Amino acid sequence: MSSVVRLPRRSHRRAGTAPAPDIIQRYDFNSVYQPILSPTHQKLVGYEALVRVSRDNQPVPPIELFEQADRHNQTPELDRHLLQLHLDNFVAGSQPVWLFLNINPATCIHPEASLERLASQCQQSGIHPEKVVLELVETASENPSALLEFIHKAKARGFQIAIDDFGMGDSNFERLWRINPLIVKLDRSLLVNAETNSRARMLLESLVKMIRESGSLVLLEGIENNAQARIALDTEADLLQGFLFARPGSLDVHQAEQTEHGLRAVIADSSEWSLQDVRDQESYLRLLRFEILEACHSLSRELPFDSACGRLLAVDGIKRCFLLNAQGIQQGNLARANPDIHRGKFNPLYHSAGARWAHREYFRNALDRPQHISSCRPYVGLPDAKRTVTLSTMLPGQRVFCVDIHPDEVFGGQISLPATL
């Protein structure tokens, strides 16, 4: 969600409220437009219309204006005025770009009249409805059936639909599938959390993938720095928006060219980072393979288990090593990277000598690919309840050597472990 301004989420009508002076006449309004970009096409494909408000040449926080309009039951009038203002000022109407307009939920109460008025406004401004994307917050409506009716009739008139701020509040996929929007704009908090939390980043990537597979485009907004841009690009989101590329402003061909140039620079920078990440990960995997093989050789020479695993346990992300027999029964206890990590904490699952792991994927991998070091799919490890990948390989005597790694602790959780090292 843009920090510049958004239309209010709801309007509470109160009978008997005394009429107030027309707030539209008391303030000055100006449309500003924030570019929306396609990283695949490396070009600008749309603008989100926002408003700036002033009075006596002094800026007014738009939220104050909307709250005042709500108090005096003038939200519908303000909504219509702003929509007309944004349409009239959209001089890029002849360009092959979308215009994103925020629709107040109150507009959806009487969909036929609202859409007829909006279609008329588009006609007066010379903008075809197919170029207009109506942004709605699907969690904000107090009348979901009216919202769905509005969306159905809007699509029939040619308007495109975007769901805004998905991922916050009580957003859910059932409503998303019923609405079937062209575009889903994810709440910025998902991107901000993904910047500092590897688990949040994985969830964001999964969410983007799920929405795209359901048939909608995904727009990540609020991108303010290169780190967030790299995350957004890695998710393969279809559309990007944020201050890093352009702040809301007037429509200008030169500004559009600068914005597209900035996008290409960000993509080039991200590609270079990605290439370096690949190189670093390849070096890490080579080291990991070498140390696992060295540990296997030491075990074959009957060295003590802890000693044989010592150098391997010093590798970043490696937490535990253990041995299984041909039936998948654990032989002895764990060799672990930090012996004191669980001191003072009770966990009956940590000491696992004699446990049977024959049902685990990593045990079956070792049996199926005895000449390789295999990696299993991530799972929650029992000793510490953390996301774990187990690498496994067959030793002489039908023993299976297993190595637990916490992938979230390596390369910011973005390491890609192949099926076999």
C-alpha positions, 0 to 999 in steps of 0.5 A, a space after each residue: 500500500 502506498 504511503 502517499 494516500 489511499 481512499 478510505 476503507 469504509 464509510 459509516 453513514 449516520 442518519 440525522 447528521 447535520 449537513 456540513 459545508 462541501 469539503 470538496 470546495 474547501 480544499 485543493 486537489 492534485 492527482 499524482 501517479 506512481 509507475 507500475 513496472 513489469 520486470 519481464 518486459 523491463 518497462 512501465 505498464 501502468 500507473 496508480 492514481 493517488 491524491 495530494 491535498 492542500 488548503 491555503 497552499 498548505 499540505 493537508 494529510 489526506 487521511 484527515 480529509 477522508 475522516 472529515 468526509 466520513 464524519 459528515 457523510 460526504 465520502 461518496 461525493 469525495 470518491 466521485 470527485 477524486 475518480 473524475 480528477 484522476 481520469 481527467 488528469 491522466 494525459 497518458 491515456 493514449 499510451 498502452 498502460 493501465 490506470 489503477 484507481 482505488 475504489 471506496 467500498 461504499 461505491 460497491 453498495 449500489 453497483 449498477 449506478 456506481 459503475 454506470 457513473 464510472 463508465 460515463 466518467 471514463 467516456 468523458 475522459 477518453 479512457 476505455 474501461 479496459 485500461 482501468 484497473 479498479 483496486 479493491 480491498 476484499 477484506 474491507 467490505 461489510 457486504 461481501 455479496 454486494 462486492 461480488 456483484 460489483 466485481 461481476 458487473 465491472 468485469 462485464 463493462 470491461 473494467 479490470 479488477 485488482 485485489 489490494 493488500 492481500 495477505 493482511 487482516 482476514 484475507 483468504 484464498 476462498 474469496 480470492 478464487 471467487 473474485 478471480 482478479 486480474 491482479 493481486 497486490 500483496 501487502 507490503 508487510 510481507 516483503 518487509 518481513 521477508 527482508 529480515 526473516 528467511 522463513 517469511 521469505 519462503 512464505 512470500 515465495 510460496 504465496 506468489 507461486 500459489 496466486 500465479 498458479 491460480 490464474 492471477 498476476 502478482 504485484 509487489 508494492 512498497 519496494 524501497 531498496 535494492 534488497 527488497 527488489 532482489 527478493 521481489 525479483 526472486 519471487 518472480 512477481 509479475 509487477 513491481 511498484 515502489 519508491 526505489 523505482 519512482 515516487 508518485 508524481 506528474 505524468 512525464 515521458 522523461 520520467 517514464 524513461 528514467 523509471 524504466 532505466 532504473 528498473 533495468 539497472 536494478 535487474 542487472 544488479 540483481 542478476 549480478 548478485 544472483 550470479 555471485 550467489 550461485 558461485 558462492 553456493 557452488 563453492 559451499 557445496 563442493 566444500 560440504 561434499 569434500 568434508 562428508 567424504 572425508 568423514 566417511 573415509 575416517 569412519 571406514 578406518 574405524 575412527 571414533 565417531 565424534 572425531 571423524 565428524 569434527 571437521 564436518 561439524 565445523 561447516 556452516 549450517 551443519 548441526 548433527 551427524 548420526 549413523 543408521 544400520 541396514 534396518 534404519 536403527 540409529 547406532 549410538 547418539 548424535 555427534 553435534 556441532 555445539 554440545 552445549 546447545 541444549 544444556 538446561 533444556 529438557 527435550 526427550 527427543 534429543 537423545 535418539 540412540 536406538 531410534 528407528 528412521 527407516 521410514 524417513 526419506 533420507 534413509 531410502 535415498 541412501 539405499 536407492 543411491 548408494 554411490 551418492 550423497 543424497 539430500 532429502 526434502 526439508 522437514 522439521 527435525 525432532 531434536 530442535 523443531 527447526 527446518 532441516 535437510 538430511 544428507 545421507 550416503 551408504 557406508 561399507 557394511 550397509 551403514 548409512 551416514 546422515 548429516 543434518 543441515 539447517 538450510 535457513 542458516 546458510 545464504 540467508 535461507 536461499 541455498 538450493 541443495 541438489 538431489 545429490 551432491 
